[in-house]
Amino acid sequence: MRIRLDIAYDGTHFRGWAKQPTLRTVQGTLEAALARIVGSDVQFVVAGRTDAGVHAQGQVAHVDLDDEQWARIESRQGRTPQDPASSIARRMRGVLSAYPDATVTRSSIAPAGFDARFSAVWRRYRYRLADDASGYDPIRRHDTTSHRGTLDVAAMDEAACTLIGLHDFAAYCKPREEATTIRTLLDYRWSRDAQGVLVAEVKADAFCHSMVRALVGACAAVGEGRLGVDDLAVLRDALTRTSEFKVLAARGLTLTEVGYPADELLATRAEQTRARRGRTRA
């Protein structure tokens, strides 16, 4: 039985999503909670692995439960019987404690062909950046990066628009062996919220390692006046990492949403993505 899990977490005290020996990670924490419920080990497949310190409001994963594990879910409905799949989220929240920094917000039987990673068509991130114009809010210190001085948000937004489209983003990615850096950046914009905090909304078919934090760092350099609006596309097309801007801190970054096609297209999308990744490695 394949189960879709919708997940949220404060990444401050995690060493990223991916399970690592001796380190506290989101995957390790949530898998351990579900294993207690079903009585044996489980393994999650996630839409996008986040780095240490990165948060999520709309992360998505799936887990395959064998017959014995599913039987344990069905047999323990408690005093308020409900759909067995939806009860998984409630029971995991009970295992995780009253105020966990990682939780499952929803659980459901996955549609046929669903793969949390390969069926996804886009991921959306938000980055919060507080400069002198907005001031510092200690309540939001875990999900907002501070910046000295005042940034030109109009210039940052204009520069962000120059990066949209299908490109090789090697200049904005930390290289990984056999991994492609070609991505379609679907949307990238900057604005100030009601409190004056600069907020970036970034959407792409997928992101390579540290790509979002590099993109926001490049736009911050434009906001400071150290780079021009047109420089970001020039740096991108050079296809090499540069010291012209800093990769900003993980704390300001949140995965807000993962997009999937209609149910009848899930399997086709997964097959297409796997084939494309295979060609890249070859």
N, C-alpha and C positions, 0 to 999 in steps of 0.2 A: 504494500500500500504506500503510494507516494503522497507525502504531506507537504503542503506549502506552509511556510512559516514567515510571518511578517514581524520584523525585529527592529527594536530601537535600543540605543545604548549611548551612554556618556563615555567616550573613549579615554578620558583623562588618566585613569589608573589601569588601563589595559596596554599590553604590548602588541596592539594591533588585533586584527581579526584572526589570522591563521594560528592554529594550535602549535605550540612549541614546548618542548620538554622543559620543565622547571619554571616556565614563565606563565603569568596570568594573561590569558587572551579571551576574547569574546567567544570564539568558537569552542575553546576548551571549557569555558564556564557553562555555556548553554548545552553543549553535548553531555556534560556530566549531569546536569539537571534532568534532561530527558532520559538518560540511562538509568537514573534512579527510579523513574516511573515505569519504564518498560522492562527493567530487570537485566539489561545487557547493553553492550556498547552500541553506539550509533555514530553515523558520520554525516555531517551536513555538507551540502554543495551550495555555495553562496553566489549571489549575483555579481558582487565585486568585493574583493578583499581590501579592507581599509588599513592604513598604516597606524602605527602607535600614535595615540592622541587624537585621532580623527573620530568624530561622532556619527551617529546615524539616527534618523527618524523613520526612514522608509527602506531599510535593508530588507532583502528577500532571500530566503534559502529554501531548499527542499531536503527532505530526509526520507529514505526508503525503509519502512518497517516490515520485518518478516512476519509470517503468520503468527508466531508465538508472541511477538511484541505487540502486534495489533490486537490479539486476543486479550492481552492484559489491559489495553486501553478500553476495549469494549466491556470488560467484566467489572471495571471499577468506576462506575458513574456517580457514586456517592448519593447524597440525599436529594440532589437536584439534577435528575437525568437530563442529558442534552445530547446533541449530535456528538458521537465519540471523537471525531476529528477536532471539532471546535473546543472540546474539553481539554485538549492537550495544552493550549495556551494558558488556560486557567490553572491547571495543575502545575505547570512549570513555574508560573508566578508564585504559587504557594511554596514550591521548593526553594526558589531564589531569595526569599525573605520579603519583608514589607517594603523596603526601599532599595531595590537592587539598582545597580548602574548598568545592567543589561537585562532586557526582558523580551518576551514574545507577546506582541500586541494582538495577534490573530493567528489562528491555525485552521486549515481547511484541507479537504481532499483536493489534490492537484488535478487539474483537467488532463485529459489524455494528451501525451506528447510534451507536457510541461517540463522544462529544465530551467531552474532558477538562473543559471549562468548563460547557457547557450541560446535559450529562447528570448532573452532580453533584447530589445531593439534600441534602448537608450537608458542612460543613467543621468540623474540631475543632482548637482551639488550646490550648496550655498556656502559663501565665505563671508564672515563678518569681520570688519576692520574699523576700529575706533581711532580717530585722530583727534587733534586738539579741538576741532570744531564740535565734535560730539561729546567729548569728555569720557571719563572712565566710570563704568557701572560695575561695582564689585559683584553684584548678583549674577552678571553675565560673564564673569572672568574666565569660566571654563570653555566657553564657546566663542570667544571674541579675542582677536589679536589687537594689541595696542600699537599705535604708531605716533611718534613724535612729529609735531608740525601739522599743517593743514594740507590736505590733498585736494587736487583739482578733479572732482568726480566727473565733470563733463569731458575732460581730456581722456580720462581713464575709460569712460564708456565708448568714446570715439575710437580709441586704440583697440579696445576689445573687439569691436565690430570688424576690424581689418583681419582678424584671425579666423573668422567663421568660414567653414567649408571643409572639403576633403583635402588634407595636406599631410605631409610627413612632419610630425612634431618632435623629431629627434632633439631639437634644441631645447625643448621644454620637458623632456623626459629623462629619468635616470635609466641608463641603458641596462638591458637584461639580455643575456645570450639567447639567441634564436627567437627573440620576441620582436614583432613588428612595432614600429612607432607611427604607422599611418593610421589616422583617425579622421572621422568626420565630426567636426565641431558644429553642432546644430544651433546653438544659441550661446551668447556670452554678452552679458550686460552688467553695468554698474549703476547704482542709485543710492540715495540716502533714505533711511527709514524715518519714521516719525520722531525718533530720538536723535536723528542726525548721524547714526552709524552708517558707514559705507557697507553696502551689501552687494556681493557679486552673485549672479545666478549663471551657472555654467552647465550646459547640457551637451552630451556627445553620445555617439553610438557605443563608445567604450573609452576608457582612459588608461594610459600607460603610467608606469610608476612615477609618482610625484608630479604628474602633469598639471593638476589643478593648482597646486600650491606654487608651481613655477609660473603659470599663467597669471595668477593674481599678483605675484611678486613683480612680474614684468610691468603690469599695469600700475602698480604702486610707484614704480620708478618713473613712469610717465606722469603720474599725479604729483610727484615731487619736482618734476621738471628736468630730471637727469636724462630721460629719454624722450624723444619726440613721438608723436602719435603714429607716424609711419615706420618707426624703427622696429616695432615688434614683428611686423611681417618680414622685414629684411633679415632680422635675426633668425626667424623661423626658417626662411629659405636657405640660410647658410648651413643648416642641418648639423650644427655642432653646438655642444654646450658652451655657455658663455658666462663670464663674470660680470656682465653689464647690469644684472639685477640679482636680487636675493630670492631664494625659495622661502616663502613665508612659513610661519609656524603652523603645525598641525592643529592646534587648539581652535583656530577659527573656522575649521572646515567640517561640514556636516553633509552626509549623503541623505538627501531628502526624498528621492523617489526613483523607482525603477519602472520602466515602461515595457509592456509586453503586447504582442499582437492579439487579435481575436483568437479564441480558443481553437478554432479549426485550422489556424495557421501556426500554432505553437511548434508542432513537430517539424514542419518544413523549415521554420526559422532556425531551429536547433541544428538540423542537418546542414543548412547553408553555413552557419557559423563554424561548425566543426570542420567542414570542408575547407573553408577559407583559412582557418588556423593551421590546418594540415599543410596546405600549399605554402604558407609562410615559413614553416619549419623546414620544408623541403628545399 
